[in-house]
Amino acid sequence: MQANPRILVTRRWPAACEKRLSEHYQVTFNAQNEPLGVDALKAAMRDYDAVLPTVTDSLNSEVFSQDSIRCRFIGNFGVGYNHIDMVSVRSRGIVVSNTPDVLTDCTADIAMLLLLMSARRASEGEILLRAGQWSGWHPTHLLGTKVAGKTLGLVGFGRIAKAVAQRAHFGFGMKILVIGRKSIPQAELDPFHAQEADSLESLLSHSDFVSLHCPGSAENRHLINAERLKAMKPESILINTARGDVIDSEALIEALQSRQIRAAGLDVYEGEPHLHPGFLTLDNVSLLPHLGSATEETRTGMGMRVIDNLDAFFRGETPPDKVA
Ligand code: DGY
């Protein structure tokens, strides 16, 4: 193991993870807990042996453009790494790892939470109560839509999508339709009695709920655009816990305003934390602030997973969750 490598952690982590890091490395924590800008990230690449960033750090090509780079390992706190320019890290010979598995259950829970909130108009109900405007129960008040027996279309069929399928099918009696980047083996569909759609358009037009579970990438940017929103059923509900830019926000706002689709439930946004102001004027969208993995257990699990990868790297081994 390299003697006392210098490590930078870009945001505050759960206490147990910071403690473990401090015991084994020469660590700098970001006491202010503010996201780092390009200049600070460039300095981090120059001055540290390893950098442990997260989703709020834009590690774009400029960050890696300088001549002198000391950093040899990036341990991303998070499963998605679309904020890291992979072409640059590969060309600079930097190893990158992520944190799969540990956040699967909690992110799937948030997808189900948004699905239920949107179907049952939970946000509208709470806003009404908090405003002191509830005049009492009546037979036609805030009627939502039933979940049991409906079809849930999953776009992407990785770990989180499968955990959603498990909950939705066995917990809520939903039928599961899926589409992946590649054809999905029958053995992966069978446990959820799921069916594979012929195309994304077909999935959109046959689903009552659509939940997005594909990675954020240039390829998936605005995968759900105006045309695809038109393909959805008028009573359908769109859920996004993946990455904000998978949906064209303007097109979604228009579809929600015109009631072209019934509702949406969102945990992630294009340009977050600055979400499109149009969302705030709508009563048929449920909004959460990127809470997918936000439980004490999961965030601690994510930090520990980063440290496992970091330890492996400095022992001279291949980190178990190496993505580059
Ligand atoms: C991830 O891990 O990519 C999540 O979006 C962070 O919760």
Residues whose N, C-alpha, C, O or C-beta is under 5 A from the ligand:
A	BS01	DGY	G78 V79 G80 A242 G292 S293
